[in-house]
């Protein structure tokens, strides 16, 4: 019988958990033994009693790591690697692009089979397993609420006996999963939403959500492989910053989501633009963890510059931990379905290298 472990995430500020009672129940029914560290789901709103009722065993930390399949949200710490079972399987985000990552080397030295969620291919078959997208969706939603809460005026147009207020002008930079959700949420809140992306194919998506696309002629496309944006040339970046300046200076709220895999985030909101913004404006920088789309952003801090509030929080999904954990758990459950096949004594491993999804995710020396 394959034993699954779900430990408490101990990264500072992390409230998510890798699986939830609803999903644990289905895993147990499929023949897995699920060991949950005591308190693992508490910060996400899932008490131990719910896991126990779902059929999980509540265990100490050591037992949660001594399993065949370890499910995690955040990058493992070195001491956690030492607790893992030799030759086991790890599924989670590794949060690294370095080829010589010492953590990867330590995992492989323990003969672990590691499936990195960042490496999941963007194909139709993999959509139900795409945790990167599910968490980005939540980040875009929660970032917009953060912007609305910190902006000292209304988002929608308001007409009252005391007068009327114009809707906030919100500009969303980047129309990936997070950006599109930010657009949709800001529109639901009644804002006047404008959006920009270097990939021309996103224009139709922006329009479909009721936002106004910002059209710039950069002389080249920013479309990359797998639906991601690629890094622009130096000349195109200069044209982009110059052309964007006027559009951004009119904004009351700017939500930036532009990132390039394994690269520093592109600078889209310059210091000059910040100086041109009206006092009380808000910038929420979802790229803060990779350097920020604004050079004044400080990762994991909220700062004020030139009368403008810059929000550099780096873990918005953890602010909606219950739903973020539920989405993540379902993504992993769908992935587990293609990792195993029926056996006489319950599920048994398939050859991970034989499936295009798990083969793409599998780390090799």
Buried (B, 14 or more C-beta within 10 A) or exposed (E): EBBBBBBBBEBEEBBBBBBBBBBBBBBBEBBBBBBBBBBBBEBBBBEBEBBBEBBBBBBEBEBBBBBBBBBBBBBBEEEBBEBBBEEBBBBBBBBBEEEEBEBBEBBBEBEBBBBBBBBBBEEEEBEEBBBBBBBBBBBBBBBBBBBBEBBEEBBBEBEEEEEEBEBBBBBBBBBBBBBBBBBBBBBBBBBBBBBBBBBEEBBEBBEEBEBBBBEBEBEEBBBBEEEBBBBBEEEBBEBBBEBBBEBBBEBBBBBBBBBBBEEEBBBBBBEEBBEBBEEEBBBBBBBBBBBBBBEBBBBEEBEEBBEBBBBBBBBBBBBBBBBBBBBBBBBBBBBBEBBBEEEEEEBEBEEBEEBEBBBBBBBEE
